[in-house]
Every structure is written in structure tokens, then in C-alpha cells.
Amino acid sequence: MLYPEKNQSDFLKDVDEYTTMQDVLNLLFPLNGAPAPWDTEGNYNQKNVEVYCYVPKDIAAAQAAATNGKAFPVDDLNGVRMAVPLKVGIGHALGTMCKKGYIVPGFPTFCISPKPE
């Protein structure tokens, strides 16, 4: 789990493929828990974050053409930002994202950021 705005990360040693991203958020950000030491503004909590990953721009462009031009936001440095579903198992979410062009690195990497206001 990467927190790009804060240059921080969490490494989950073992997660079952049926664990949902919501389960992971419950672990990382307990409802009545204190914020992480690096979260001095208190912006990272279950109700205020989004989970996403990046798809290479060239793959996303091909998909946009195949879906009548529906485009996703592009980050010039990282590619296309794609939301990770919170309610399905991580294994299923990864399978779905791979069909959309997500390339799983040596271990899956997900980004977490506060939702835009």
C-alpha cells in the first residue's frame, strides 16, 4: 500500500485472495483508531480515502477506443488512474484490473489517497 502524497507505505505480509480491499482499509484505518503518525492532518481514514492503481497509457488508450471513447484520467508520469473495487476479493479485483491492463509487479501495489474535495 502506497501513500504517494505522504511518501509513505505499508507492506501487508500475507493477504488472502478473498480478502476485500475494505477489509484491508479496516485493518489500516480502524474506525475508532488513532491516525497514522505521518497523517498529521487526519486525512486518511476509511470514509475519506480512495484506493487505486495505474494502467499504462498505451493500454488505456486502446481501451478508450474500444469503449466508444470513454477515457480515464491520465497522469503523465504514472499512466491512467483506475479505482480498485472495495467490496470484492483482492484476487477477483486483480483479475478484473489485469483485463483492463494493470500489470501486477513482483507483488501487487495499490495507492491510497484522500478523496478529492
N, C-alpha and C positions, 0 to 999 in steps of 0.2 A: 504494500500500500504506500503510495507516494502522496505527499502533500506539497505540490510544486510551489505554491505561494510562500510556504514557510521553509522550504529546503529541508524537509524532514521526511522520515519514512518509518514504517512499521513492517516487520517481517513476521508472517504467520508461518510457523514451522510446519504445521500439519492441519490441513483443512479438508474435510470430506467433500467429495464432488456434489453431494446432495445438500450441503450447507448453503443457505441463501446469502446473498450479499447483505440482506437485512440482518441476518444472524451475526455476520461479521461486524456490522455497524453497532449492534447491541453490545458486542464484546469490546470494541474500541471506544465507544462513547456511551457508557451506561446512562440510563435516563436520569438517575439522581447522583451520578458520579461527578467528581471534580474534573475540570478541563485538563487537557494535557499541559505539562509545564511550559511548552513552547507556544501554547494558544493563549497568549496574554489578553487578547480581546474577547475570548469566549465565543468565537465564531464557528467552532467545529463541534457540532452536536448532531444527534440523529435527525432532528427536524430541519436542520439548516444546511445539510451537505448534499452534494450530488457525486455520484461515482461514475467515472468514465474511463475510456481508453482511446487510443488513437489508431486510425486506419491510414495506411499510406495514401497520399493524394491521388496517385495514378489509378489505384483500385477504386477509390471513391468516385473519381470522375467517370469511370466505366459504369459504375452502379447508377450514378445520376442519369446517365444516358439511357440505361435500361429501365429506369423508373420514371419515364416521362419528364426528365429534367429536375426531379426533386433533389436538391443539393443539400449537403450538410455543411455546417460552418467549418471553414478551413483555417488551420493555424499553420502559417508558412514554415515554421520550424519543425512542428511535430506531425502534421498531417491533418486528418479530419477527426474531430472530437465526436465520439459515439457514446451515448449513455449506456450504462450497464444496468440491466434489469435487477431490481432489488428482491423480487418475490420468487424467483426461480432458483433452482440449484446452480451453483457456480459452474459445474460441469456442463449443464444444459446451456447456461449463458455463454460460456466459452465456445461451445459448438455453434451456437447461433451467430456469435460475433465472428467466428472464423469464416463462416459462409459469407459474411459481409466484408471480409478482407483483413480482419485482425490477424496479425502474425504473433503467435504465442512465443515469447522469448524463452530462454532457459527455464524460467518459471514465470507464470502469469503476473503481469504488473497492472495494477489499477491505480488511477489517480482519484483523489478526494479533494474537493474544493467547496467552500461555502457557495450556496446558490446565489446567483446574481440578484441584486435588489431590484 
